[in-house]
């Protein structure tokens, strides 16, 4: 069986070869029992499909299909996926996010600050006459956080 740690090591090796390596980071790697490998990478600025292709080819060149068959998917972390890492929250400071906390509190807010394990946000009022409220909570308090995509 292919191990997650092996894929993480190969991914990091490849990222080290990039000119913009400081901006790239691994968000999530999964390897299931049937050797379906999923690698999600992100960037502090932007990530290009050629980056994903390069990572995929590097992983493939270091795995032997004669020994073990596998399916490999390398992609950027999509806008439709939940934000899960502090580095992602920092990337989205000033943007609106739909939060669901573990205590079931559900609200939309703009990220003001993301430091250590703490987020500071300003809620987006449901009614125009209401004021937004500043909230502070830990990233571990979040059940789900999705970027609100707007087209202006």
C-alpha positions in Angstrom: 0.0 0.0 0.0 1.1 3.5 -0.8 1.4 5.7 2.4 0.3 9.3 2.8 3.7 10.2 4.3 5.4 9.0 1.1 3.2 11.2 -1.0 3.7 14.1 1.2 7.5 13.8 1.0 7.3 13.5 -2.8 5.0 16.6 -3.0 7.3 18.7 -0.8 10.4 17.6 -2.8 8.7 18.9 -5.9 7.5 22.1 -4.4 11.1 22.8 -3.3 12.0 23.0 -7.0 9.5 25.8 -7.8 10.7 29.3 -8.1 7.7 30.4 -6.0 8.1 27.6 -3.5 7.5 29.8 -0.5 4.0 30.6 -1.7 2.9 27.0 -2.3 1.7 24.6 0.5 -0.1 21.3 0.9 -3.7 21.6 2.1 -4.6 17.9 2.2 -3.4 14.5 1.1 -5.5 11.4 1.2 -4.7 7.8 0.2 -7.4 5.3 0.6 -7.3 1.5 0.7 -7.6 1.1 -3.1 -4.6 3.5 -3.6 -6.6 6.4 -4.8 -4.3 9.3 -4.0 -5.6 12.9 -3.8 -3.2 15.8 -3.4 -4.6 19.3 -2.8 -2.2 22.2 -3.0 -2.8 25.9 -2.6 -0.8 29.1 -2.8 -0.6 32.4 -1.0 -1.1 34.2 -4.4 -2.2 31.9 -7.2 -1.6 28.4 -8.4 -1.3 27.3 -12.0 -2.4 24.1 -13.6 1.2 23.6 -14.7 2.2 23.5 -11.0 -0.3 20.7 -10.4 1.0 18.8 -13.5 4.6 19.1 -12.4 3.7 17.8 -8.9 1.7 14.9 -10.4 4.6 13.9 -12.8 7.1 14.0 -9.9 5.0 11.7 -7.8 4.3 9.4 -10.8 8.0 9.2 -11.6 8.8 8.0 -8.1 6.0 5.4 -7.8 6.2 2.0 -9.7 2.9 0.8 -11.2 4.5 -2.6 -11.7 4.6 -2.9 -7.9 1.4 -1.2 -7.0 -1.4 0.2 -9.1 -2.8 3.6 -8.1 -5.0 6.5 -9.2 -3.4 9.9 -8.7 -5.3 13.3 -8.7 -3.3 16.5 -8.0 -5.3 19.7 -7.9 -5.5 23.1 -6.5 -7.8 23.6 -3.5 -11.0 24.8 -5.0 -13.1 27.8 -4.1 -16.0 25.5 -3.5 -14.2 23.6 -0.7 -14.1 24.4 2.9 -11.2 26.5 4.2 -9.4 24.3 6.7 -5.9 25.8 7.4 -4.9 29.0 9.1 -2.7 29.9 6.1 -5.9 29.8 3.9 -7.7 32.1 6.3 -4.7 34.5 6.2 -4.9 34.4 2.4 -8.6 35.4 2.5 -8.4 38.4 5.0 -10.8 41.0 3.8 -13.1 38.4 2.1 -16.5 37.1 3.2 -16.9 33.6 4.5 -19.8 31.5 5.6 -19.0 30.0 9.0 -20.7 27.1 10.8 -19.1 26.7 14.3 -19.1 23.5 16.3 -21.8 25.0 18.6 -24.0 25.2 15.5 -23.7 29.0 15.2 -24.1 29.9 11.6 -23.2 33.3 10.1 -21.5 35.2 7.3 -18.5 37.4 8.2 -15.5 39.2 6.7 -12.2 38.0 8.0 -10.4 40.8 9.7 -7.4 39.0 11.3 -5.9 35.5 11.4 -3.1 35.0 13.9 -1.9 31.9 15.7 -5.0 29.8 16.1 -7.4 32.8 16.4 -9.7 34.4 13.9 -11.2 37.8 14.2 -14.2 38.5 11.9 -16.9 41.1 11.5 -20.3 39.6 10.9 -22.3 40.6 7.8 -25.7 41.7 9.1 -28.8 39.9 7.7 -30.7 43.2 7.5 -29.3 46.4 6.1 -30.1 48.6 9.1 -28.1 46.3 11.5 -24.5 46.6 12.3 -21.9 43.9 12.0 -20.5 42.5 15.2 -16.8 41.6 15.7 -16.3 38.0 16.8 -13.2 36.2 18.0 -12.9 32.4 18.0 -10.4 29.6 17.5 -9.9 27.8 14.2 -10.7 24.6 16.2 -14.2 26.0 16.9 -15.0 25.8 13.2 -17.1 23.0 11.8 -17.2 24.5 8.2 -16.0 27.7 6.6 -16.7 28.4 2.9 -15.6 31.4 0.9 -18.6 33.4 -0.4 -18.0 33.8 -4.1 -19.3 37.0 -5.5 -19.3 38.1 -9.1 -19.1 41.9 -9.5 
